[in-house]
Amino acid sequence: MDPLPRQSTLADQVITRLRTQITSGEWPVGSRIPTEPELVEQLGVARNTVREAVRALAHNGLLDIRQGSGTYVRATSELAGVMHRRFADADPRHVAELRSALEASAAGLAAQRRTERDLLHLDALLERRERAWKSGDSAAFVDADATLHLAVVGASHNDVLVELYADFGEVLRAFLRADVGEELRPEDHLDHARLVEAIRAGDSDAAAAEAGAHAFHCRFLKRRTG
């Protein structure tokens, strides 16, 4: 980072700079940001200014300050941060119902609006998801699965729906991480090929049905309703 110009609104400038690092993806969700001394050196401002900016972003839900560990990226936008705080402890069934509604709507639109580029992207992400499953790496699988679902929503070409889903994404990832756990079990595998094929075929009803049903195929809900 280049040092910031010294003006009266240094804290606001630091907040803007740090927010950009987060929203651009340079600091992904879950990653630890540079330490306070490192930020002081990079930005060329006082320690108190950096501390004020970091606290402000933590208050807005973008950062998570963990004493003795560091500061981590919690969300990519203020709305995502609010959603994470508001729904982190929500009833998993309610999260699944909202996910089902959003993804079913998006998949139905994707079947109507997908481009050849979208289909190539979905095919690549589907393969990545399958490789992650076969590897047995649960963290890699969660990331691959969430990325595929985000791409399905992206293929809807509805900017409002895409942004809303992206802001809600960390809540969904947390839900998926808790459900998958540390072990990938064969009986829990859910094939997403039919979803991608329905989108390719332009079958809105089938795509919506596939996407909507996926949200409820999880071990936690099976234990609750089984």
Secondary structure as UniProt FT lines:
FT   TURN            8..9
FT   HELIX           10..23
FT   TURN            24..25
FT   TURN            29..30
FT   HELIX           36..43
FT   HELIX           47..59
FT   TURN            60..61
FT   STRAND          63..66
FT   TURN            67..69
FT   STRAND          70..73
FT   HELIX           78..87
FT   TURN            88..89
FT   HELIX           92..113
FT   HELIX           116..135
FT   HELIX           138..154
FT   TURN            155..156
FT   HELIX           159..180
FT   TURN            181..182
FT   HELIX           186..188
FT   HELIX           193..201
FT   HELIX           204..214
FT   TURN            215..216
FT   HELIX           219..225
//
